[in-house]
């Protein structure tokens, strides 16, 4: 007799308490089997995660950013504003989730957030990749899903506008930066936008940001191109030896 048949057999008289015990475990086993069947149907390939990772690394190795484009600067004293526009093939609602949900931000943005950015008045802790300060507290000043997101910390400010465009979204970012680092910021955000587009398309290549991005030869080319577009001098301290990953 199998264990399942043993659980389901008719109990002897006087064993009512044992019958309840057996019924409980029988229903629990049934639920577990249904759950395992559902998991197997969702991901029948046990090597799927490994295959996805290998594809991501392959796509990442082949990635090369396009030329500097879609950027402007607003010059005001020592704190300039970088304005970067990108047309994405995805609906505003999908782009909004990528801009506000911590799990999505972790895949493409140059920072990590400890909570959702989608509620005005919320204080969120940012951890910027490669920054000397461990964390920065930012304040969400505007959050009008899926159209407008704005937050600031001190004198710095970041604003995102999402406009329906064709079948996708025209995404525009305004981001305050020290004028000395405006071309560096443009190069970094250019690559972040590329990574974002691939993430939303279902072909992620992994985040390229912070110090890792500065070692990437595509970043160095973009840095030079944006510096020329903005009419500023390149710094005379190049990053370490470049590589493609």
C-alpha positions as CSV (number, residue, x, y, z in Angstrom):
1,X,0.0,0.0,0.0
2,X,1.4,3.4,-1.0
3,X,1.7,6.3,1.5
4,X,-1.1,8.2,-0.2
5,X,-3.4,5.2,0.0
6,X,-2.5,4.8,3.7
7,X,-3.4,8.4,4.4
8,X,-6.8,8.0,2.6
9,X,-7.9,4.6,4.1
10,X,-10.9,4.5,6.3
11,X,-9.9,5.0,9.9
12,X,-10.8,2.5,12.5
13,X,-13.5,3.4,15.0
14,X,-12.3,5.6,17.8
15,X,-9.6,7.1,15.6
16,X,-11.5,10.3,14.6
17,X,-8.7,12.6,15.7
18,X,-6.3,10.6,13.5
19,X,-8.6,10.9,10.5
20,X,-8.5,14.7,10.7
21,X,-4.7,14.5,10.9
22,X,-4.5,12.3,7.8
23,X,-7.0,14.5,5.9
24,X,-4.9,17.5,6.7
25,X,-1.7,16.0,5.4
26,X,-3.4,14.5,2.4
27,X,-4.7,17.9,1.3
28,X,-1.3,19.5,2.0
29,X,0.4,17.0,-0.2
30,X,-2.2,17.6,-3.0
31,X,-1.5,21.3,-2.8
32,X,2.2,20.8,-2.9
33,X,1.9,18.6,-6.0
34,X,-0.2,21.2,-7.8
35,X,2.3,23.9,-7.0
36,X,5.2,21.8,-8.3
37,X,3.3,21.0,-11.5
38,X,2.6,24.7,-12.0
39,X,6.3,25.6,-11.5
40,X,7.4,23.0,-13.9
41,X,4.9,24.3,-16.5
42,X,6.2,27.8,-16.1
43,X,9.9,26.9,-16.4
44,X,10.2,23.4,-17.9
45,X,13.8,24.0,-18.9
46,X,15.9,23.5,-15.7
47,X,18.8,25.2,-17.4
48,X,16.8,28.3,-18.4
49,X,18.5,30.6,-15.9
50,X,21.9,29.5,-17.0
51,X,21.0,29.9,-20.7
52,X,19.5,33.4,-20.1
53,X,22.7,34.4,-18.3
54,X,25.0,33.2,-21.1
55,X,22.9,35.0,-23.7
56,X,23.0,38.2,-21.7
57,X,26.8,38.0,-21.4
58,X,27.0,37.3,-25.1
59,X,24.8,40.2,-26.0
60,X,26.7,42.5,-23.6
61,X,30.1,41.6,-25.2
62,X,28.7,42.6,-28.6
63,X,27.1,45.8,-27.5
64,X,28.5,49.0,-28.9
65,X,26.8,52.4,-28.2
66,X,25.9,54.6,-31.2
67,X,27.2,58.1,-31.7
68,X,26.5,60.9,-29.3
69,X,23.0,62.3,-30.0
70,X,19.8,63.6,-28.5
71,X,21.5,65.7,-25.8
72,X,21.5,69.4,-24.9
73,X,22.8,71.4,-21.9
74,X,21.4,74.3,-20.1
75,X,24.3,76.4,-18.6
76,X,23.7,78.2,-15.4
77,X,26.7,78.9,-13.1
78,X,28.5,75.9,-11.9
79,X,25.5,73.6,-11.9
80,X,24.4,72.7,-15.4
81,X,21.4,70.8,-16.6
82,X,21.8,67.8,-19.0
83,X,18.8,67.3,-21.2
84,X,18.7,63.9,-22.9
85,X,15.9,62.6,-25.1
86,X,15.4,59.1,-26.4
87,X,12.5,57.5,-28.4
88,X,11.7,54.1,-27.0
89,X,9.6,51.4,-28.6
90,X,7.6,50.8,-25.4
91,X,4.4,52.2,-24.0
92,X,4.6,54.9,-21.3
93,X,3.2,52.6,-18.6
94,X,6.0,50.1,-19.2
95,X,8.7,52.8,-19.2
96,X,7.2,54.3,-16.0
97,X,7.6,51.0,-14.2
98,X,11.3,50.9,-15.2
99,X,11.8,54.5,-13.9
100,X,10.1,53.9,-10.5
101,X,10.3,50.2,-9.4
102,X,13.6,49.3,-7.5
103,X,13.8,45.9,-9.2
104,X,13.8,47.5,-12.6
105,X,16.1,50.3,-11.7
106,X,18.7,47.8,-10.5
107,X,18.9,46.4,-14.1
108,X,19.8,49.7,-15.9
109,X,20.1,52.8,-13.7
110,X,23.3,54.2,-12.2
111,X,21.8,54.0,-8.7
112,X,19.7,51.7,-6.5
113,X,16.6,52.8,-4.6
114,X,15.3,51.4,-1.4
115,X,11.6,51.9,-2.4
116,X,9.3,52.8,-5.2
117,X,9.6,56.3,-6.7
118,X,6.0,56.6,-7.8
119,X,4.5,58.6,-5.0
120,X,5.0,62.3,-4.5
121,X,6.2,63.3,-1.1
122,X,8.1,60.1,-0.5
123,X,11.7,60.2,0.7
124,X,13.9,57.6,-1.0
125,X,17.4,56.5,-0.3
126,X,19.6,56.4,-3.4
127,X,22.9,54.5,-3.6
128,X,24.9,55.9,-6.5
129,X,27.3,53.4,-8.1
130,X,30.8,54.5,-7.7
131,X,29.9,57.5,-5.5
132,X,32.1,58.3,-2.5
133,X,29.0,58.9,-0.4
134,X,27.2,55.6,0.5
135,X,23.7,57.0,0.2
136,X,21.7,60.1,-0.7
137,X,18.2,60.9,0.4
138,X,16.1,62.2,-2.4
139,X,12.6,63.7,-2.2
140,X,9.9,62.8,-4.8
141,X,8.4,66.2,-5.7
142,X,6.1,65.2,-8.5
143,X,4.8,61.8,-9.6
144,X,2.1,61.8,-12.3
145,X,2.0,58.3,-13.7
146,X,2.8,57.6,-16.5
147,X,3.7,61.2,-17.6
148,X,6.0,63.0,-15.2
149,X,8.5,62.1,-12.4
150,X,10.6,64.6,-10.6
151,X,12.9,64.3,-7.5
152,X,15.7,66.4,-5.9
153,X,18.4,66.3,-3.3
154,X,19.9,69.6,-2.2
155,X,20.3,71.9,-5.2
156,X,20.3,69.0,-7.7
157,X,17.2,68.0,-9.5
158,X,16.1,65.2,-11.9
159,X,13.0,65.3,-14.1
160,X,11.6,62.7,-16.4
161,X,8.9,63.3,-19.0
162,X,7.1,60.5,-20.9
163,X,5.2,61.4,-24.0
164,X,3.3,58.9,-26.2
165,X,5.1,58.8,-29.5
166,X,4.0,56.6,-32.4
167,X,3.5,53.2,-30.7
168,X,6.1,54.0,-28.0
169,X,7.4,56.7,-25.8
170,X,9.5,59.8,-26.1
171,X,11.5,59.9,-22.9
172,X,13.2,63.2,-21.8
173,X,15.4,63.6,-18.8
174,X,16.6,66.8,-17.2
175,X,19.5,66.1,-14.7
176,X,21.5,68.6,-12.7
177,X,25.3,68.1,-12.8
178,X,28.5,70.0,-11.9
179,X,29.6,71.6,-15.1
180,X,32.9,69.8,-14.9
181,X,31.2,66.4,-15.3
182,X,28.5,67.2,-17.7
183,X,30.0,65.3,-20.7
184,X,30.8,62.4,-18.4
185,X,27.2,62.3,-17.3
186,X,25.9,62.5,-20.9
187,X,28.1,59.5,-21.8
188,X,27.0,57.5,-18.8
189,X,23.3,58.2,-19.3
190,X,23.5,57.5,-23.0
191,X,24.7,53.9,-22.2
192,X,22.1,53.6,-19.4
193,X,19.3,54.5,-21.9
194,X,20.7,51.8,-24.3
195,X,20.6,49.2,-21.5
196,X,17.1,50.4,-20.5
197,X,15.8,49.9,-24.1
198,X,17.2,46.4,-24.3
199,X,15.7,45.6,-20.9
200,X,12.3,46.7,-21.9
201,X,12.6,44.7,-25.2
202,X,13.3,41.5,-23.2
203,X,16.9,41.3,-24.3
204,X,18.8,42.6,-21.2
205,X,22.6,43.0,-21.2
206,X,23.0,43.9,-17.6
207,X,23.7,47.3,-16.0
208,X,26.7,49.3,-17.3
209,X,27.2,52.2,-14.9
210,X,29.5,53.8,-12.4
211,X,33.2,52.9,-12.5
212,X,32.5,49.9,-14.8
213,X,31.1,52.2,-17.5
214,X,34.1,54.5,-17.3
215,X,36.4,51.6,-18.2
216,X,34.2,50.7,-21.2
217,X,35.7,52.0,-24.5
218,X,32.3,53.0,-25.8
219,X,31.9,55.4,-22.8
220,X,35.3,57.0,-23.5
221,X,34.3,57.7,-27.1
222,X,30.9,59.1,-26.1
223,X,32.6,61.3,-23.4
224,X,34.8,62.9,-26.1
225,X,31.9,63.3,-28.5
226,X,29.6,65.0,-26.0
227,X,32.5,67.2,-24.8
228,X,32.9,68.4,-28.3
229,X,29.2,69.0,-28.8
230,X,28.9,71.0,-25.5
231,X,32.1,73.0,-26.3
232,X,33.9,72.0,-23.1
233,X,37.5,70.7,-22.5
234,X,38.2,67.1,-21.8
235,X,39.7,66.3,-18.4
236,X,43.4,65.3,-18.5
237,X,43.0,62.3,-16.3
238,X,41.8,59.4,-18.5
239,X,40.2,56.4,-16.8
240,X,42.1,53.1,-16.6
241,X,42.7,50.9,-19.6
242,X,39.5,50.4,-21.6
243,X,37.8,47.0,-22.3
244,X,34.5,45.9,-23.8
245,X,32.7,44.4,-20.9
